[in-house]
Amino acid sequence: MIFKVYYQENRFEVPVRENTQSLYVEAASEREVRHHLKDRDYNIELVQLLEGNHLEYEQASQNYEVESIE
């Protein structure tokens, strides 16, 4: 499954929409995604499962790069 993660790069700052970044992770569950990212100093706002038309739309983006959890 592919998940889109919305995050702030600094865990201690208040989330501001303009500073929100995203990345894509291939994993079996949201829990696995959060575990994979726990060592990064991110303030994770949302982990969203992508499927169907939404996944196709994201794959068409030029910024689409998937991290795979091994």
Secondary structure, DSSP 4 states (H G I P E B T S, - for coil): -EEEEEEES-TTSPP-GGG-EEEEEE-S-HHHHHHHHTTS--EEEEEEEE-HHHHHHHHTSTT--EEE--
